[in-house]
C-alpha cells in the first residue's frame, strides 16, 4: 500500500518530494481502519506530537521501509545519486533505523545496476562493495550468499522468518541469487518460506522485476489486481 503511495507521489511531482510523500502518507492512514504496524503507529504519533517528516520516523528495523522503492528506480534509472538519496530519505520517514536505511541504499544500488544491464547476482556483488566489512549490511549480504547451497525454506528458517532487516535481508539475497532468471519461482519460494513473506517477496520482486521485466510476471498475477489500471496510468505518467 505504501509503495503505491510512493508511486502516486513521484508520479504527481515528477520527482521525490519528502513533504508531498509525507502529506499523502498521513492522509492515507487518517481514515484507514486496517492493521497498523509499529512503525506506522509510532510515526503517526510522532507527527501528532509536532515532529517534522525528517524526524518523525520510528526506530523500527522492519525491511518493508527499505523495500518500497521500486517507483524511485523507475524515476531515477539514470541518476544513482538521486536514487540513493531518495531511497534513504523515504525509508527514514517511517523507519529511522540505520541498518534499514543502509539496506534501502543497498537495494537502490542493485536496482540501478540491474536496470543498466547488470545481472542481479553481479549487481549484489558490486553493490556490496559500497559497504565496509564492518557494516552490518555487509555481513548480512555475506550470510545470504553463503546459503546458496541450502534449500530456500531451510535457509530462511535459519536466518529468521521475520521482517526485521537482520533476519530478512539474507533471505532476500538468497532468493534473488538462486532464482534470478525465474520471477515466478522466486516469488513462490519467498511466499512458501512462511513468516513475513510479504516484505520478503516485495524486495525480491522489485529486483527481479527490474531484471526480467513485466513479461516475466504471470498474467494471472497482474490481471486480477484491483488497482491495475490505476497503477499502469501512474507508471505511464511517471515515465
C-alpha positions in Angstrom: 0.0 0.0 0.0 2.8 2.5 0.9 4.7 1.5 -2.3 1.6 2.8 -4.2 1.8 5.9 -2.1 5.4 6.4 -3.2 4.3 5.9 -6.8 1.4 8.3 -6.5 3.7 11.0 -5.0 6.5 10.7 -7.5 4.1 10.5 -10.4 2.4 13.7 -9.3 5.6 15.6 -8.5 7.8 14.1 -11.3 10.4 13.5 -8.6 10.7 12.5 -5.0 9.5 15.3 -2.6 9.5 14.4 1.0 6.9 16.8 2.1 4.5 15.7 -0.6 5.1 12.0 0.2 4.7 12.8 3.9 1.4 14.5 3.4 0.0 11.8 1.2 1.2 9.1 3.6 -0.6 10.8 6.6 -3.8 11.3 4.5 -3.7 7.6 3.5 -3.7 6.5 7.1 -6.0 9.1 8.5 -9.1 7.1 7.6 -7.5 3.6 7.4 -9.2 1.0 9.6 -6.9 -2.0 9.0 -3.9 -3.3 10.7 -1.2 -0.7 11.6 2.3 -2.0 12.2 4.5 -0.5 14.9 6.5 1.7 12.5 3.2 3.3 11.2 1.7 3.8 14.7 4.9 5.4 16.1 5.4 7.6 13.1 1.8 8.8 13.2 2.2 9.5 16.9 5.4 11.5 16.3 3.7 13.6 13.6 0.8 14.2 16.0 3.3 15.5 18.6 4.6 18.0 16.1 7.6 16.3 14.7 8.5 17.0 11.0 9.0 14.5 8.3 12.8 14.1 8.8 12.4 13.4 12.5 9.1 11.6 12.8 10.4 8.1 11.9 10.1 5.2 14.3 13.1 3.1 15.3 11.7 0.1 13.6 14.1 -2.1 11.7 11.4 -3.8 9.5 12.7 -4.2 6.0 9.4 -3.0 4.5 10.6 0.5 4.8 13.5 -0.2 2.5 11.6 -2.4 0.1 9.1 0.1 -1.3 11.5 1.9 -3.6 10.5 0.4 -7.0 8.9 3.7 -8.1 12.1 5.5 -7.4 14.0 3.1 -9.5 11.7 3.8 -12.5 12.2 7.5 -11.9 15.9 7.6 -11.3 17.2 4.8 -13.5 19.8 7.2 -14.9 20.7 9.1 -11.7 22.2 6.9 -9.0 22.8 9.8 -6.5 19.2 10.9 -6.6 18.0 7.3 -6.4 20.1 6.6 -3.3 19.2 9.9 -1.6 15.5 9.5 -2.2 15.6 5.8 -1.1 17.3 6.7 2.2 15.0 9.7 2.8 11.7 7.9 2.2 12.8 5.0 4.4 13.9 7.3 7.2 10.5 8.9 7.3 9.0 5.9 8.9 11.9 3.6 9.7 14.7 5.7 11.3 17.0 2.7 11.8 20.5 2.9 10.4 20.7 -0.7 9.2 17.3 -0.5 7.4 18.3 2.9 5.8 21.6 1.4 4.6 19.6 -1.6 3.3 17.5 0.8 1.2 20.7 2.2 -0.2 21.9 -1.3 -1.0 18.7 -2.1 -2.8 19.0 1.2 -4.8 22.5 0.3 -6.0 21.3 -3.2 -7.0 18.3 -1.9 -8.9 20.3 0.8 -10.6 22.8 -1.7 -11.8 20.2 -4.2 -13.0 18.3 -1.5 -14.9 21.5 -0.7 -16.6 22.2 -4.2 -17.8 23.9 -6.0 -14.9 22.6 -9.4 -13.7 21.2 -9.4 -10.2 23.9 -11.7 -8.8 26.7 -9.5 -10.2 24.8 -6.4 -9.0 24.7 -7.8 -5.5 28.5 -8.3 -5.6 29.1 -4.8 -7.0 26.7 -3.1 -4.6 28.2 -4.9 -1.6 31.5 -3.1 -2.3 29.9 0.2 -1.1 29.6 -1.3 2.4 32.7 -1.9 4.5 33.5 -5.3 6.1 32.4 -3.9 9.5 29.0 -2.8 8.2 26.0 -4.9 9.4 24.7 -4.9 5.9 28.0 -6.3 4.6 27.7 -9.3 7.0 24.0 -9.9 6.1 24.9 -9.9 2.4 27.7 -12.4 3.0 25.4 -14.6 5.0 22.8 -14.7 2.2 25.4 -15.6 -0.4 26.8 -18.3 1.8 23.4 -20.0 1.9 23.0 -20.8 -1.8 23.7 -24.5 -1.4 20.9 -24.8 1.2 17.3 -25.1 0.0 15.4 -21.8 0.3 13.0 -22.6 3.1 15.7 -24.1 5.3 18.0 -21.1 4.7 15.2 -18.7 5.6 14.3 -20.7 8.6 17.9 -20.4 9.7 18.1 -16.6 9.1 14.7 -16.0 10.7 11.3 -15.6 9.0 10.6 -12.2 10.5 10.5 -8.8 8.7 13.4 -7.4 10.7 16.2 -6.4 8.4 18.8 -8.6 10.1 16.5 -11.6 9.5 15.0 -10.7 6.2 18.0 -9.4 4.1 20.0 -12.6 3.9 16.9 -14.5 2.7 16.2 -11.9 0.0 19.8 -12.2 -1.2 19.4 -16.0 -1.3 16.2 -15.8 -3.3 17.4 -13.2 -5.8 20.7 -15.1 -6.4 19.1 -18.5 -6.6 16.2 -17.6 -8.9 17.5 -14.6 -10.8 16.0 -15.8 -14.1 12.7 -17.2 -12.8 10.5 -14.5 -11.4 7.5 -16.8 -10.7 9.5 -19.4 -8.8 11.3 -16.7 -6.8 8.0 -15.3 -5.5 6.7 -18.8 -4.9 9.7 -19.6 -2.8 9.5 -16.3 -1.0 5.9 -17.0 0.0 6.3 -20.7 0.8 9.1 -20.0 3.3 6.5 -18.5 5.6 6.8 -15.8 8.2 6.7 -12.3 6.9 6.7 -13.3 3.3 5.1 -10.1 2.1 8.2 -7.9 2.7 10.5 -10.7 1.5 8.5 -11.1 -1.7 8.2 -7.3 -2.2 12.0 -6.8 -2.1 12.8 -9.9 -4.2 10.1 -9.0 -6.7 11.3 -5.4 -7.3 14.8 -6.5 -8.0 13.9 -9.4 -10.3 11.1 -7.3 -11.9 13.7 -4.8 -12.8 15.8 -7.6 -14.3 13.2 -9.6 -16.2 10.5 -7.0 -16.9 6.7 -7.1 -16.9 6.6 -10.0 -19.3 8.1 -12.3 -16.7 5.2 -11.8 -14.3 2.4 -14.4 -14.8 -0.6 -12.8 -16.5 -2.9 -14.0 -13.8 -1.0 -12.3 -11.1 -1.5 -8.9 -12.9 -4.9 -9.2 -14.5 -6.7 -9.7 -11.1 -5.2 -6.7 -9.5 -8.0 -4.3 -8.4 -5.8 -1.3 -8.9 -4.1 -2.5 -12.1 -5.5 0.3 -14.4 -4.7 3.0 -11.8 -1.1 1.7 -11.3 -0.4 1.5 -15.0 -1.6 5.0 -15.6 0.6 6.3 -12.8 3.6 4.4 -14.3 2.9 5.8 -17.7 2.7 9.3 -16.3 5.9 8.8 -14.4 7.8 7.5 -17.5 
